[in-house]
Amino acid sequence: MYARRRRNYFLMMGGCVALFVSAWAVVRLWSMPVAVGMCVVAMVIPPVAAMVANRRGPEDRWWDDPSGDPESDEWWDELDGRKRH
């Protein structure tokens, strides 16, 4: 799960860099509006890549899930003001 998210992040960021570099190294020679459009698309990719990389999967442990250590879970529940059933 972590490796898949990391791979997706790096693929998206690599695509972002490729778009930006190709826009100003090659595409601008033929069409400036297309190069600017490619840069706009490249500008949108990093926030989307960050959301993809930080998305919680169904198999991921969430921050408030029990850890399996009864003493630790009891301590955290007391700290959070929750009673264990």
C-alpha positions as CSV (number, residue, x, y, z in Angstrom):
1,M,0.0,0.0,0.0
2,Y,2.7,2.5,0.9
3,A,4.9,1.5,-2.0
4,R,2.0,1.8,-4.5
5,R,1.2,5.3,-3.2
6,R,4.8,6.3,-3.4
7,R,5.2,5.0,-6.9
8,N,2.0,6.8,-8.0
9,Y,3.3,10.0,-6.4
10,F,6.7,9.8,-8.2
11,L,5.0,8.9,-11.5
12,M,2.8,12.0,-11.2
13,M,5.6,14.3,-10.3
14,G,7.8,12.9,-13.1
15,G,4.9,13.6,-15.5
16,C,4.8,17.1,-14.1
17,V,8.5,17.8,-14.7
18,A,8.3,16.2,-18.1
19,L,5.3,18.5,-19.1
20,F,7.1,21.6,-17.8
21,V,10.4,20.8,-19.5
22,S,8.9,19.7,-22.8
23,A,6.6,22.7,-22.8
24,W,9.5,25.2,-22.7
25,A,12.1,23.2,-24.5
26,V,10.2,22.0,-27.4
27,V,6.5,22.9,-27.6
28,R,7.0,26.7,-27.3
29,L,8.8,26.7,-30.6
30,W,5.6,25.8,-32.4
31,S,2.8,27.1,-30.1
32,M,3.1,29.4,-27.1
33,P,-0.6,28.9,-26.0
34,V,-0.1,25.1,-26.0
35,A,3.1,25.5,-23.9
36,V,1.3,27.7,-21.4
37,G,-1.6,25.2,-21.2
38,M,0.9,22.4,-20.6
39,C,2.4,24.5,-17.7
40,V,-1.1,25.0,-16.3
41,V,-1.7,21.3,-16.3
42,A,1.7,20.8,-14.7
43,M,0.8,23.3,-12.0
44,V,-2.3,21.3,-11.0
45,I,-0.5,17.9,-10.7
46,P,1.6,18.5,-7.5
47,P,-1.4,19.1,-5.2
48,V,-3.2,16.1,-6.7
49,A,-0.1,14.0,-6.3
50,A,0.1,15.0,-2.6
51,M,-3.5,14.0,-2.1
52,V,-2.9,10.7,-3.8
53,A,0.2,10.0,-1.8
54,N,-1.5,10.8,1.6
55,R,-4.8,9.2,0.9
56,R,-5.7,6.5,3.5
57,G,-6.4,3.2,2.0
58,P,-9.0,0.7,3.3
59,E,-6.2,-1.5,4.7
60,D,-4.3,1.3,6.3
61,R,-4.3,1.7,10.1
62,W,-5.9,5.0,11.2
63,W,-4.5,7.1,14.0
64,D,-7.1,6.2,16.5
65,D,-7.4,2.5,15.8
66,P,-6.5,0.3,18.7
67,S,-2.8,-0.7,18.6
68,G,-3.3,-4.1,20.1
69,D,-1.5,-3.2,23.3
70,P,-4.2,-3.0,26.0
71,E,-2.2,-0.8,28.3
72,S,-1.4,1.7,25.6
73,D,-4.9,1.7,24.3
74,E,-6.3,2.2,27.7
75,W,-3.9,5.1,28.4
76,W,-4.8,6.8,25.1
77,D,-8.5,6.3,25.7
78,E,-8.2,7.9,29.1
79,L,-6.2,10.8,27.6
80,D,-8.8,11.3,24.9
81,G,-11.6,11.2,27.5
82,R,-13.1,8.0,26.2
83,K,-14.2,5.0,28.2
84,R,-13.3,1.5,26.9
85,H,-16.1,-1.0,26.7
